[in-house]
Amino acid sequence: MPQTATLYAAFAAKLDAVLETLTGEGVLPSDANRSAVTVEPPRDASHGDLSTNAAMVLAKQAKANPRALAEQIAAQLLQDPLVAQADIAGPGFINLRLEPLAWLNEIQAIAGLGADYGRSAMGAGSTVNVEYVSANPTGPMHMGHCRGAVVGDALASLLEYAGHKVIREYYVNDAGAQVQVLARSVHMRYREALGEDIGEIPEGLYPGAYLVPTGHRLATHYGSRFLNAPEAEWLDLFRTEAVVDMMAMIRADLALLGIAHDVFSSEAELQAAGKPEAAEQWLRQHDLVYDGMLEAPKGKTPEDWEPVELPLFRSTRFGDDQDRPIRKSDGNWTYFGADLAYHFQKEEKADALVDIWGADHAGTVKRIKAAVAALT
């Protein structure tokens, strides 16, 4: 992969050469830390083309006045034929105006490099997991999902462009109450396909006509086998079949956007593999999960509320408002507990995690950040 310098990267290299010269002259100490030095567009475009904070960052280390140091740096930068003007602003920021030739050279570079312009190896050796879309497999995608799909895929591409290895991941929420509701909804359409007048879809089920083809497919394949069978005989089967159809629909929509994920992780498979239990064990070993009581709900306490001992994650250690339960009173995993286990799995395979979520997940961000901080 070619390493191609943009205008900003090129001037960052020129600035670095100037700082090396000043170090050789004894103006800067040889062990000066330059990691916070930047070359970027000025906040106000009227101030110039490029701006650097070098003097502000290095003045204390050089035991120098920031403006005086800025003057020395600016004088060196002005020797470059592509620099038309160097102004010192405020306490020591340096704003540069470039000669037109600098921009003409950049246009030539863009034309010559094409899609490789700006590509870098800055992320080489680093793996980033970007999870995006992850729409529940209970129906078609909506516009909110599409927005997350475009944002997530664009970010993944930018990270790849910067040299990172990127895992594009989709989390399939195929465990829990919502997919059981999906299975019952499909069973209604299955009965309908076999000729039964099902009337209006009962409240609490998914009424969408998008489930009609799944009902017909199951009726064709299984005949009347499950028409009057107890729910226990068909619930898991219909759940699996319905999720397959819904994910095929979602994948087709994503393909229309030109989006393809590398990994589709199943919540049901995650739980079957014992990942939540493994995560809980690890967290207990590190004193990050304990058995305790939740505080009573704020405001008027519901009549049926009673304190129950639950396994709680110490999320307050990491900035959350309260410690969070990872299991319900019936022993099943909470949404947070399942998400925590999922991030535990992702963290094992990547150096950095990025989640692209919708606004409806805003309340979950703080606790998941706390969980990832604990895991890493």
C-alpha contacts under 8 A as a table, 3 or more apart, distances in Angstrom:
res1	aa1	res2	aa2	distance
1	M	119	R	7.89
1	M	120	S	7.72
1	M	121	A	7.50
2	P	116	D	7.24
2	P	119	R	6.91
2	P	120	S	6.93
2	P	121	A	7.92
3	Q	118	G	7.85
3	Q	119	R	6.03
3	Q	120	S	4.69
3	Q	121	A	6.14
4	T	116	D	7.23
4	T	117	Y	6.11
4	T	118	G	5.56
4	T	119	R	5.75
4	T	120	S	6.11
5	A	8	Y	7.69
5	A	9	A	5.29
5	A	10	A	5.72
5	A	117	Y	7.77
5	A	118	G	6.18
5	A	119	R	7.89
5	A	120	S	7.66
6	T	9	A	5.09
6	T	10	A	6.02
6	T	106	E	7.76
6	T	117	Y	7.34
6	T	118	G	5.59
7	L	10	A	5.05
7	L	11	F	6.25
7	L	106	E	6.74
8	Y	11	F	5.23
8	Y	12	A	6.04
8	Y	39	V	6.30
8	Y	40	E	6.52
8	Y	50	L	7.74
9	A	12	A	4.91
9	A	13	A	6.29
9	A	39	V	7.82
10	A	13	A	5.19
10	A	14	K	6.40
11	F	14	K	4.76
11	F	15	L	5.98
11	F	39	V	7.23
12	A	15	L	5.05
12	A	16	D	6.12
12	A	38	T	7.36
12	A	39	V	5.73
13	A	16	D	4.97
13	A	17	A	6.30
14	K	17	A	5.07
14	K	18	V	6.38
14	K	77	L	7.91
15	L	18	V	5.00
15	L	19	L	6.25
15	L	77	L	7.23
16	D	19	L	5.06
16	D	20	E	6.20
17	A	20	E	5.00
17	A	21	T	6.30
18	V	21	T	5.04
18	V	22	L	6.32
18	V	73	I	6.90
18	V	76	Q	6.35
18	V	77	L	7.09
19	L	22	L	5.03
19	L	23	T	6.08
19	L	28	L	7.57
19	L	73	I	7.47
20	E	23	T	4.96
20	E	24	G	6.21
21	T	24	G	5.07
21	T	25	E	6.32
22	L	25	E	4.95
22	L	26	G	6.27
22	L	27	V	5.18
22	L	28	L	5.85
23	T	26	G	5.07
23	T	27	V	5.60
23	T	28	L	4.48
23	T	29	P	5.99
23	T	30	S	5.93
24	G	27	V	7.58
24	G	28	L	7.85
24	G	30	S	7.97
25	E	28	L	7.71
26	G	29	P	6.54
27	V	62	A	6.82
28	L	32	A	6.88
28	L	58	L	7.74
28	L	61	Q	7.59
28	L	62	A	5.16
29	P	32	A	5.38
29	P	61	Q	7.17
29	P	62	A	6.08
32	A	58	L	7.15
32	A	61	Q	6.36
32	A	62	A	7.78
33	N	36	A	7.70
33	N	58	L	7.63
34	R	37	V	5.37
34	R	54	A	7.89
34	R	57	V	7.50
34	R	58	L	7.26
36	A	57	V	6.75
37	V	52	T	7.14
37	V	53	N	5.95
37	V	54	A	5.11
37	V	57	V	6.37
38	T	51	S	7.98
38	T	52	T	5.53
38	T	53	N	6.08
38	T	54	A	6.89
39	V	50	L	6.59
39	V	51	S	5.67
39	V	52	T	4.72
39	V	53	N	7.43
40	E	50	L	5.59
40	E	51	S	5.46
40	E	52	T	6.62
41	P	45	A	7.46
41	P	48	G	7.95
41	P	49	D	6.04
41	P	50	L	4.76
41	P	51	S	5.73
42	P	45	A	5.98
42	P	47	H	6.53
42	P	48	G	6.75
42	P	49	D	6.86
42	P	50	L	5.89
42	P	51	S	5.14
42	P	95	N	7.19
44	D	47	H	5.68
44	D	48	G	7.90
45	A	48	G	5.85
45	A	49	D	6.91
47	H	95	N	6.42
48	G	51	S	7.46
48	G	95	N	5.80
48	G	96	L	5.49
48	G	97	R	4.85
48	G	98	L	7.93
49	D	95	N	7.30
49	D	96	L	5.82
49	D	97	R	5.15
49	D	98	L	6.49
50	L	95	N	5.79
50	L	96	L	5.05
50	L	97	R	6.78
51	S	93	F	7.03
51	S	94	I	5.57
51	S	95	N	4.42
51	S	96	L	6.05
52	T	55	A	7.96
52	T	93	F	6.10
52	T	94	I	5.38
52	T	95	N	6.70
53	N	56	M	5.30
53	N	57	V	6.21
53	N	92	G	7.32
53	N	93	F	5.20
53	N	94	I	6.68
54	A	57	V	5.23
54	A	58	L	6.06
54	A	70	A	7.64
54	A	93	F	7.53
54	A	94	I	7.96
55	A	58	L	5.25
55	A	59	A	5.54
55	A	66	P	5.37
55	A	67	R	7.20
55	A	69	L	5.64
55	A	70	A	4.98
55	A	73	I	7.51
55	A	92	G	5.95
55	A	93	F	6.85
55	A	94	I	7.90
56	M	59	A	5.68
56	M	60	K	7.92
56	M	66	P	5.53
56	M	70	A	7.93
56	M	91	P	7.49
56	M	92	G	5.74
56	M	93	F	6.74
57	V	60	K	7.24
58	L	61	Q	5.30
58	L	62	A	6.08
58	L	66	P	7.90
59	A	62	A	5.03
59	A	63	K	5.82
59	A	64	A	4.97
59	A	65	N	6.08
59	A	66	P	5.06
59	A	69	L	6.62
60	K	63	K	4.85
60	K	64	A	6.29
60	K	65	N	7.90
60	K	66	P	7.91
61	Q	64	A	7.79
64	A	68	A	7.12
64	A	69	L	6.44
65	N	68	A	5.23
65	N	69	L	6.15
66	P	69	L	5.13
66	P	70	A	5.99
66	P	91	P	6.43
66	P	92	G	5.18
67	R	70	A	4.84
67	R	71	E	6.22
67	R	88	I	7.28
67	R	91	P	5.94
67	R	92	G	4.48
67	R	93	F	7.95
68	A	71	E	5.18
68	A	72	Q	6.64
68	A	92	G	7.99
69	L	72	Q	5.19
69	L	73	I	6.34
69	L	92	G	7.85
70	A	73	I	5.09
70	A	74	A	5.92
70	A	88	I	6.80
70	A	92	G	5.64
70	A	93	F	7.11
70	A	94	I	6.60
71	E	74	A	5.05
71	E	75	A	6.05
71	E	88	I	7.26
72	Q	75	A	5.20
72	Q	76	Q	6.51
73	I	76	Q	5.28
73	I	77	L	6.31
74	A	77	L	5.01
74	A	78	L	6.11
74	A	86	A	5.81
74	A	87	D	7.55
74	A	88	I	7.91
74	A	94	I	6.93
75	A	78	L	5.26
75	A	79	Q	6.96
75	A	86	A	7.92
76	Q	79	Q	5.56
76	Q	80	D	7.74
77	L	80	D	5.67
77	L	83	V	7.03
77	L	86	A	7.58
78	L	81	P	7.42
78	L	83	V	5.70
78	L	84	A	7.13
78	L	85	Q	6.82
78	L	86	A	6.60
79	Q	83	V	7.53
80	D	83	V	5.55
81	P	84	A	7.45
81	P	99	E	7.84
82	L	98	L	5.71
82	L	99	E	5.13
82	L	100	P	7.99
82	L	101	L	6.77
82	L	102	A	5.67
83	V	86	A	7.42
83	V	96	L	6.83
83	V	97	R	6.15
83	V	98	L	4.60
83	V	99	E	5.79
84	A	96	L	7.50
84	A	97	R	5.47
84	A	98	L	5.05
84	A	99	E	5.21
85	Q	96	L	5.69
85	Q	97	R	5.00
85	Q	98	L	6.92
86	A	94	I	6.55
86	A	95	N	5.67
86	A	96	L	4.60
86	A	97	R	6.49
87	D	94	I	5.65
87	D	95	N	5.13
87	D	96	L	6.47
88	I	92	G	5.88
88	I	93	F	5.57
88	I	94	I	4.67
88	I	95	N	6.30
89	A	92	G	5.79
89	A	93	F	5.08
89	A	94	I	6.24
89	A	95	N	7.16
90	G	93	F	6.33
98	L	101	L	8.00
98	L	102	A	6.35
98	L	103	W	7.96
99	E	102	A	5.63
99	E	103	W	7.54
100	P	103	W	5.44
100	P	104	L	6.39
101	L	104	L	4.92
101	L	105	N	6.03
102	A	105	N	5.22
102	A	106	E	6.32
103	W	106	E	4.89
103	W	107	I	6.22
104	L	107	I	5.12
104	L	108	Q	6.33
105	N	108	Q	5.12
105	N	109	A	6.26
106	E	109	A	4.97
106	E	110	I	6.23
107	I	110	I	5.09
107	I	111	A	6.20
108	Q	111	A	5.11
108	Q	112	G	6.11
109	A	112	G	5.11
109	A	113	L	5.95
109	A	117	Y	7.42
110	I	113	L	5.31
110	I	114	G	5.64
110	I	117	Y	5.76
111	A	114	G	5.53
113	L	116	D	5.29
113	L	117	Y	5.18
114	G	117	Y	5.75
116	D	119	R	5.35
119	R	161	Y	5.30
119	R	162	A	5.84
119	R	163	G	7.58
120	S	123	G	7.76
120	S	161	Y	6.57
120	S	162	A	4.83
120	S	163	G	5.81
121	A	124	A	5.19
121	A	162	A	5.71
121	A	163	G	4.35
121	A	164	H	7.60
122	M	162	A	5.81
122	M	163	G	5.80
122	M	164	H	7.65
123	G	126	S	5.56
123	G	159	L	7.64
123	G	162	A	5.63
123	G	163	G	4.39
123	G	164	H	4.31
123	G	165	K	7.76
124	A	162	A	7.96
124	A	163	G	4.92
124	A	164	H	5.36
124	A	165	K	7.42
125	G	164	H	6.79
125	G	165	K	7.37
126	S	164	H	5.32
126	S	165	K	6.15
126	S	350	A	7.76
126	S	351	D	6.18
127	T	164	H	5.77
127	T	165	K	4.62
127	T	166	V	5.73
127	T	167	I	7.41
127	T	349	K	7.87
127	T	350	A	4.98
127	T	351	D	5.29
127	T	352	A	6.69
128	V	159	L	7.91
128	V	164	H	6.70
128	V	165	K	6.26
128	V	166	V	4.94
128	V	167	I	6.25
128	V	350	A	5.48
128	V	351	D	5.87
128	V	352	A	4.80
128	V	353	L	5.84
128	V	354	V	7.36
129	N	166	V	5.84
129	N	167	I	4.67
129	N	168	R	6.27
129	N	169	E	6.97
129	N	346	K	7.24
129	N	350	A	5.90
129	N	351	D	7.86
129	N	352	A	6.28
129	N	353	L	4.89
129	N	354	V	6.07
130	V	152	G	7.04
130	V	156	A	6.39
130	V	166	V	7.04
130	V	167	I	6.06
130	V	168	R	5.19
130	V	169	E	6.03
130	V	353	L	6.15
130	V	354	V	4.70
130	V	355	D	6.04
130	V	356	I	7.55
131	E	134	S	7.37
131	E	152	G	7.41
131	E	168	R	6.07
131	E	169	E	4.58
131	E	170	Y	5.67
131	E	171	Y	7.23
131	E	353	L	7.85
131	E	354	V	6.21
131	E	355	D	5.02
131	E	356	I	6.21
132	Y	148	G	6.39
132	Y	149	A	6.09
132	Y	152	G	5.43
132	Y	153	D	7.68
132	Y	168	R	7.58
132	Y	169	E	6.53
132	Y	170	Y	5.93
132	Y	171	Y	7.99
132	Y	355	D	6.25
132	Y	356	I	4.92
132	Y	357	W	6.94
133	V	145	H	5.64
133	V	146	C	7.42
133	V	148	G	5.61
133	V	149	A	5.14
133	V	152	G	7.62
133	V	170	Y	6.44
133	V	356	I	7.18
133	V	357	W	7.45
134	S	170	Y	4.91
134	S	171	Y	4.86
134	S	172	V	5.99
134	S	173	N	7.58
135	A	141	M	6.93
135	A	145	H	6.60
135	A	171	Y	7.94
135	A	172	V	7.32
135	A	173	N	7.81
136	N	139	G	7.35
136	N	172	V	6.60
136	N	173	N	5.57
136	N	174	D	7.59
137	P	140	P	7.82
137	P	172	V	6.76
137	P	173	N	6.71
137	P	174	D	6.83
137	P	179	V	7.61
137	P	243	V	5.67
137	P	246	M	5.40
137	P	247	M	5.93
137	P	250	I	7.96
138	T	178	Q	7.39
138	T	179	V	6.65
138	T	182	L	6.05
138	T	243	V	7.06
138	T	246	M	6.35
139	G	210	Y	7.29
139	G	246	M	5.87
140	P	210	Y	7.87
140	P	246	M	6.91
140	P	249	M	6.56
140	P	250	I	6.07
141	M	144	G	7.98
141	M	145	H	5.82
141	M	146	C	7.03
141	M	250	I	6.19
141	M	253	D	7.48
142	H	145	H	5.40
142	H	146	C	6.46
143	M	146	C	4.93
143	M	147	R	6.19
144	G	147	R	5.14
144	G	148	G	6.45
144	G	358	G	6.98
145	H	148	G	5.17
145	H	149	A	6.09
145	H	358	G	7.59
146	C	149	A	4.84
146	C	150	V	6.21
147	R	150	V	5.33
147	R	151	V	6.21
148	G	151	V	5.14
148	G	152	G	5.79
148	G	356	I	6.28
148	G	357	W	6.82
148	G	358	G	6.94
149	A	152	G	5.25
149	A	153	D	5.97
149	A	254	L	7.74
149	A	259	I	7.63
150	V	153	D	5.27
150	V	154	A	6.00
150	V	257	L	7.87
151	V	154	A	5.26
151	V	155	L	6.17
151	V	356	I	7.73
152	G	155	L	5.17
152	G	156	A	6.13
152	G	356	I	6.05
153	D	156	A	5.02
153	D	157	S	6.16
153	D	168	R	7.81
153	D	259	I	6.84
154	A	157	S	5.12
154	A	158	L	6.22
155	L	158	L	5.06
155	L	159	L	6.21
156	A	159	L	5.16
156	A	160	E	6.28
156	A	166	V	6.46
156	A	168	R	6.96
157	S	160	E	5.05
157	S	161	Y	6.09
158	L	161	Y	4.87
158	L	162	A	6.26
159	L	162	A	5.05
159	L	163	G	6.61
159	L	164	H	5.59
159	L	165	K	7.78
159	L	166	V	6.97
160	E	163	G	5.12
160	E	164	H	4.93
160	E	165	K	6.07
160	E	166	V	6.09
161	Y	164	H	7.33
167	I	262	D	6.22
167	I	263	V	7.31
168	R	260	A	7.98
168	R	261	H	4.98
168	R	262	D	5.12
168	R	263	V	6.36
169	E	261	H	5.65
169	E	262	D	5.99
169	E	263	V	4.74
169	E	264	F	5.90
169	E	265	S	7.29
170	Y	261	H	6.65
170	Y	263	V	6.23
170	Y	264	F	4.80
170	Y	265	S	6.23
171	Y	264	F	5.90
171	Y	265	S	4.91
171	Y	266	S	6.23
171	Y	267	E	7.11
172	V	264	F	6.62
172	V	265	S	5.83
172	V	266	S	4.87
172	V	267	E	6.00
173	N	176	G	7.80
173	N	266	S	6.58
173	N	267	E	5.34
173	N	268	A	7.57
174	D	179	V	6.01
174	D	243	V	6.97
174	D	266	S	6.39
174	D	267	E	5.64
174	D	268	A	5.68
175	A	178	Q	7.64
175	A	179	V	6.31
175	A	267	E	5.82
175	A	268	A	4.96
176	G	179	V	6.16
176	G	180	Q	6.84
177	A	180	Q	5.16
177	A	181	V	6.33
178	Q	181	V	5.13
178	Q	182	L	6.29
179	V	182	L	4.64
179	V	183	A	6.16
179	V	239	R	6.14
179	V	243	V	7.70
180	Q	183	A	5.01
180	Q	184	R	6.36
180	Q	235	L	7.04
180	Q	236	D	7.93
180	Q	239	R	6.30
181	V	184	R	5.17
181	V	185	S	6.13
181	V	204	G	7.65
181	V	205	L	5.92
181	V	206	Y	7.35
182	L	185	S	5.02
182	L	186	V	6.19
182	L	205	L	7.09
182	L	206	Y	6.57
182	L	239	R	6.66
182	L	242	A	7.17
183	A	186	V	5.11
183	A	187	H	6.21
183	A	235	L	6.01
183	A	236	D	7.64
183	A	238	F	5.09
183	A	239	R	4.51
183	A	242	A	6.58
184	R	187	H	4.99
184	R	188	M	6.51
184	R	205	L	7.17
184	R	235	L	7.12
184	R	238	F	7.85
185	S	188	M	5.23
185	S	189	R	6.72
185	S	205	L	5.43
185	S	206	Y	5.64
185	S	207	P	7.26
185	S	211	L	7.75
186	V	189	R	5.00
186	V	190	Y	6.05
186	V	211	L	6.10
186	V	212	V	7.66
186	V	214	T	6.87
186	V	215	G	5.71
186	V	238	F	7.05
186	V	242	A	7.01
187	H	190	Y	4.79
187	H	191	R	6.19
187	H	215	G	6.82
187	H	238	F	7.21
188	M	191	R	5.22
188	M	192	E	6.24
188	M	198	I	6.87
188	M	201	I	7.73
188	M	215	G	7.65
189	R	192	E	4.82
189	R	193	A	6.08
189	R	211	L	6.70
189	R	212	V	5.56
189	R	214	T	7.60
189	R	215	G	4.58
189	R	216	H	7.33
190	Y	193	A	5.08
190	Y	194	L	6.46
190	Y	212	V	7.78
190	Y	214	T	7.57
190	Y	215	G	3.89
190	Y	216	H	6.07
190	Y	218	L	6.39
190	Y	219	A	5.65
190	Y	227	L	7.90
191	R	194	L	5.13
191	R	195	G	6.70
191	R	196	E	5.57
191	R	198	I	7.33
191	R	215	G	7.51
191	R	219	A	7.76
191	R	227	L	6.24
192	E	195	G	5.25
192	E	196	E	4.78
192	E	197	D	6.10
192	E	198	I	6.02
192	E	215	G	7.56
193	A	196	E	7.18
193	A	212	V	7.82
193	A	215	G	6.15
193	A	216	H	5.23
193	A	219	A	6.26
194	L	216	H	7.96
194	L	219	A	6.33
194	L	223	G	7.72
194	L	224	S	7.15
198	I	201	I	7.22
201	I	205	L	6.79
201	I	206	Y	7.63
201	I	207	P	5.64
202	P	205	L	6.02
208	G	211	L	6.27
209	A	212	V	5.37
210	Y	213	P	6.78
211	L	214	T	5.33
211	L	215	G	6.35
212	V	215	G	5.08
212	V	216	H	6.27
213	P	216	H	5.04
213	P	217	R	6.09
214	T	217	R	5.02
214	T	218	L	6.20
214	T	241	E	7.96
214	T	242	A	6.65
214	T	245	D	6.88
215	G	218	L	5.29
215	G	219	A	6.13
216	H	219	A	5.03
216	H	220	T	6.10
217	R	220	T	5.17
217	R	221	H	6.17
218	L	221	H	5.03
218	L	222	Y	5.74
218	L	223	G	7.42
219	A	222	Y	5.41
219	A	223	G	4.84
219	A	224	S	6.85
220	T	223	G	5.60
222	Y	225	R	5.86
222	Y	226	F	7.51
223	G	226	F	7.78
224	S	227	L	5.01
224	S	228	N	7.99
225	R	228	N	7.72
225	R	229	A	7.28
226	F	229	A	4.78
226	F	230	P	7.88
226	F	233	E	7.64
226	F	234	W	6.58
229	A	233	E	6.51
229	A	234	W	7.45
230	P	233	E	5.67
230	P	234	W	7.35
231	E	234	W	5.55
231	E	235	L	5.57
232	A	235	L	5.67
232	A	236	D	7.68
233	E	236	D	7.71
234	W	237	L	5.27
234	W	238	F	5.88
235	L	238	F	5.33
235	L	239	R	6.02
236	D	239	R	5.02
236	D	240	T	6.22
237	L	240	T	5.25
237	L	241	E	6.19
238	F	241	E	5.04
238	F	242	A	5.84
239	R	242	A	5.24
239	R	243	V	6.11
240	T	243	V	5.26
240	T	244	V	6.29
241	E	244	V	5.21
241	E	245	D	6.49
242	A	245	D	5.19
242	A	246	M	6.14
243	V	246	M	5.04
243	V	247	M	5.96
244	V	247	M	5.31
244	V	248	A	6.18
245	D	248	A	5.07
245	D	249	M	6.32
246	M	249	M	5.08
246	M	250	I	6.24
247	M	250	I	4.90
247	M	251	R	5.94
248	A	251	R	5.13
248	A	252	A	6.15
249	M	252	A	5.20
249	M	253	D	6.42
250	I	253	D	5.14
250	I	254	L	6.22
251	R	254	L	4.99
251	R	255	A	6.06
251	R	260	A	7.90
252	A	255	A	5.03
252	A	256	L	6.48
253	D	256	L	5.18
253	D	257	L	6.80
254	L	257	L	5.10
254	L	258	G	6.40
254	L	259	I	5.19
254	L	260	A	6.88
255	A	258	G	4.79
255	A	259	I	5.33
255	A	260	A	6.54
256	L	259	I	7.47
261	H	264	F	7.12
265	S	269	E	7.83
265	S	270	L	7.69
266	S	269	E	5.17
266	S	270	L	6.11
267	E	270	L	4.92
267	E	271	Q	6.25
267	E	338	A	7.75
267	E	342	Y	7.77
268	A	271	Q	5.24
268	A	272	A	6.11
269	E	272	A	4.91
269	E	273	A	6.04
270	L	273	A	5.29
270	L	274	G	6.66
270	L	275	K	5.67
270	L	276	P	7.52
270	L	342	Y	7.33
271	Q	274	G	5.17
271	Q	275	K	5.81
271	Q	276	P	6.22
271	Q	338	A	7.97
272	A	275	K	7.70
274	G	277	E	5.36
274	G	278	A	6.26
275	K	278	A	5.00
275	K	279	A	6.13
275	K	341	A	5.97
275	K	342	Y	7.64
275	K	345	Q	7.41
276	P	279	A	5.06
276	P	280	E	6.14
276	P	337	G	7.13
276	P	338	A	6.34
276	P	340	L	7.69
276	P	341	A	4.71
276	P	342	Y	7.70
277	E	280	E	5.06
277	E	281	Q	6.12
278	A	281	Q	5.12
278	A	282	W	6.22
278	A	341	A	7.95
279	A	282	W	5.15
279	A	283	L	6.14
279	A	340	L	7.65
279	A	341	A	5.52
279	A	344	F	6.46
280	E	283	L	5.09
280	E	284	R	6.07
280	E	289	V	7.15
280	E	341	A	7.89
281	Q	284	R	5.14
281	Q	285	Q	6.18
282	W	285	Q	5.13
282	W	286	H	6.44
283	L	286	H	5.11
283	L	287	D	6.21
283	L	288	L	4.90
283	L	289	V	5.56
284	R	287	D	4.92
284	R	288	L	5.57
284	R	289	V	4.85
284	R	290	Y	6.76
285	Q	288	L	7.57
286	H	289	V	7.90
287	D	290	Y	7.06
288	L	313	F	5.77
288	L	314	R	5.26
288	L	374	A	7.65
289	V	311	P	6.34
289	V	312	L	5.37
289	V	313	F	4.44
289	V	314	R	5.96
290	Y	311	P	5.45
290	Y	312	L	5.41
290	Y	313	F	6.72
290	Y	314	R	7.66
291	D	309	E	6.18
291	D	310	L	5.36
291	D	311	P	4.35
291	D	312	L	5.92
292	G	309	E	5.08
292	G	310	L	5.54
292	G	311	P	6.34
292	G	312	L	6.35
293	M	307	P	6.21
293	M	308	V	5.86
293	M	309	E	4.84
293	M	310	L	6.23
294	L	307	P	6.85
294	L	308	V	7.36
294	L	309	E	7.59
294	L	310	L	7.68
295	E	307	P	7.86
296	A	301	T	6.82
296	A	305	W	7.85
296	A	307	P	7.44
297	P	300	K	7.42
297	P	301	T	5.85
297	P	302	P	7.98
298	K	301	T	6.97
301	T	305	W	6.90
302	P	305	W	5.36
308	V	329	S	6.93
309	E	329	S	7.78
310	L	325	P	6.26
310	L	326	I	7.83
310	L	327	R	6.65
310	L	328	K	7.09
310	L	329	S	6.67
311	P	325	P	5.65
311	P	326	I	6.05
311	P	327	R	6.30
312	L	323	D	5.93
312	L	324	R	5.19
312	L	325	P	4.26
312	L	326	I	6.02
313	F	323	D	5.52
313	F	324	R	5.20
313	F	325	P	6.12
313	F	326	I	6.68
314	R	317	R	5.92
314	R	318	F	7.85
314	R	322	Q	7.90
314	R	323	D	4.95
314	R	324	R	6.99
315	S	318	F	5.39
315	S	319	G	6.79
315	S	320	D	5.35
315	S	321	D	7.76
315	S	322	Q	6.52
315	S	323	D	4.91
315	S	324	R	6.48
315	S	367	R	6.40
315	S	370	A	5.51
315	S	371	A	6.78
316	T	319	G	5.17
316	T	320	D	4.52
316	T	321	D	5.90
316	T	322	Q	5.34
316	T	323	D	5.57
316	T	370	A	7.89
317	R	320	D	7.24
317	R	370	A	7.84
318	F	369	K	7.99
318	F	370	A	4.92
318	F	371	A	7.99
318	F	373	A	7.02
318	F	374	A	7.55
319	G	366	K	7.49
319	G	370	A	6.75
320	D	323	D	7.25
320	D	366	K	5.93
320	D	367	R	5.90
320	D	370	A	6.70
324	R	336	F	7.83
324	R	367	R	7.77
325	P	328	K	7.16
325	P	334	T	7.08
325	P	336	F	7.60
325	P	337	G	7.21
326	I	333	W	5.95
326	I	334	T	5.34
326	I	335	Y	7.74
326	I	336	F	6.03
326	I	337	G	3.96
326	I	338	A	7.56
327	R	330	D	7.83
327	R	331	G	5.66
327	R	332	N	5.50
327	R	333	W	4.26
327	R	334	T	4.98
327	R	337	G	6.32
328	K	331	G	5.30
328	K	332	N	5.42
328	K	333	W	5.95
328	K	334	T	5.75
329	S	332	N	7.47
333	W	336	F	7.76
333	W	337	G	5.46
333	W	338	A	5.98
334	T	337	G	4.94
334	T	338	A	6.27
335	Y	338	A	5.27
335	Y	339	D	6.14
336	F	339	D	5.00
336	F	340	L	5.93
336	F	368	I	7.75
337	G	340	L	5.07
337	G	341	A	6.35
338	A	341	A	5.21
338	A	342	Y	6.27
339	D	342	Y	4.96
339	D	343	H	6.22
339	D	368	I	7.75
340	L	343	H	5.22
340	L	344	F	6.13
340	L	368	I	6.97
340	L	371	A	6.32
340	L	372	V	7.81
341	A	344	F	4.86
341	A	345	Q	6.36
342	Y	345	Q	5.15
342	Y	346	K	6.35
343	H	346	K	4.89
343	H	347	E	5.91
343	H	372	V	6.90
344	F	347	E	5.28
344	F	348	E	6.67
344	F	372	V	7.62
344	F	375	L	6.63
345	Q	348	E	5.46
345	Q	349	K	7.25
346	K	349	K	5.52
346	K	350	A	6.49
346	K	353	L	7.53
347	E	350	A	5.41
347	E	351	D	6.97
347	E	352	A	7.38
347	E	353	L	7.08
347	E	375	L	7.65
347	E	376	T	7.59
350	A	353	L	6.91
357	W	360	D	7.93
357	W	361	H	6.27
357	W	362	A	7.96
358	G	361	H	5.72
358	G	362	A	7.38
359	A	362	A	5.33
360	D	363	G	7.54
361	H	364	T	5.34
361	H	365	V	6.81
362	A	365	V	5.61
363	G	366	K	7.00
364	T	367	R	5.65
364	T	368	I	6.23
365	V	368	I	5.32
365	V	369	K	6.06
366	K	369	K	5.18
366	K	370	A	6.22
367	R	370	A	4.93
367	R	371	A	6.19
368	I	371	A	4.87
368	I	372	V	6.16
369	K	372	V	5.20
369	K	373	A	6.06
370	A	373	A	5.09
370	A	374	A	6.24
371	A	374	A	5.11
371	A	375	L	6.23
372	V	375	L	4.98
372	V	376	T	6.09
373	A	376	T	5.33
